Amino acid sequence: MKIEQTTTDTRVLEELGARLAAERLAQDLTQAQLAEQAGVSKRTVERLEAGAVATQLSTFLRVLRVLGLQDKLDALIPEPTPSPLQQLKGKGRTRQRASGQAEPPAAPGKKWTWDP
């Protein structure tokens, strides 16, 4: 399954968990072995693979490191590169602040809710 903008948080967690489980199995590791090497509990690995909870990011990173997948995070959030125009404007300086964007006015009568 391709994770897209419209994919719900729950489905993303389930998909990431399934991918972790598949990689663990491909490396012929039990959940207990992975947990021990990552320094987390077996139950934590079970929950990650089930997509049951959003654990701490540091726990997720430990598991990725044991599976040798931490370098794949570069594809998740690539290092930003300034456009040629930004380079000319900034004269080589790194941007320190965002100007922000104007928020569109809220639609009347539309109630805001959390993503399911």
ChimeraX attribute file (.defattr): number of C-alpha atoms within 10 A of each C-alpha:
attribute: neighborCount
match mode: 1-to-1
recipient: residues
	/A:1	7
	/A:2	7
	/A:3	11
	/A:4	8
	/A:5	7
	/A:6	6
	/A:7	10
	/A:8	13
	/A:9	14
	/A:10	14
	/A:11	14
	/A:12	16
	/A:13	18
	/A:14	19
	/A:15	18
	/A:16	16
	/A:17	20
	/A:18	16
	/A:19	14
	/A:20	22
	/A:21	20
	/A:22	13
	/A:23	16
	/A:24	20
	/A:25	12
	/A:26	10
	/A:27	11
	/A:28	11
	/A:29	14
	/A:30	14
	/A:31	18
	/A:32	15
	/A:33	15
	/A:34	22
	/A:35	20
	/A:36	15
	/A:37	14
	/A:38	20
	/A:39	13
	/A:40	16
	/A:41	16
	/A:42	17
	/A:43	12
	/A:44	18
	/A:45	26
	/A:46	16
	/A:47	16
	/A:48	23
	/A:49	22
	/A:50	17
	/A:51	21
	/A:52	14
	/A:53	13
	/A:54	12
	/A:55	13
	/A:56	8
	/A:57	8
	/A:58	9
	/A:59	16
	/A:60	18
	/A:61	15
	/A:62	19
	/A:63	24
	/A:64	20
	/A:65	14
	/A:66	16
	/A:67	18
	/A:68	11
	/A:69	14
	/A:70	14
	/A:71	10
	/A:72	11
	/A:73	11
	/A:74	9
	/A:75	8
	/A:76	8
	/A:77	8
	/A:78	9
	/A:79	8
	/A:80	6
	/A:81	8
	/A:82	13
	/A:83	9
	/A:84	9
	/A:85	9
	/A:86	14
	/A:87	14
	/A:88	11
	/A:89	10
	/A:90	12
	/A:91	9
	/A:92	10
	/A:93	10
	/A:94	10
	/A:95	10
	/A:96	5
	/A:97	6
	/A:98	6
	/A:99	5
	/A:100	6
	/A:101	6
	/A:102	6
	/A:103	6
	/A:104	6
	/A:105	6
	/A:106	9
	/A:107	8
	/A:108	6
	/A:109	6
	/A:110	7
	/A:111	7
	/A:112	8
	/A:113	6
	/A:114	4
	/A:115	7
	/A:116	7
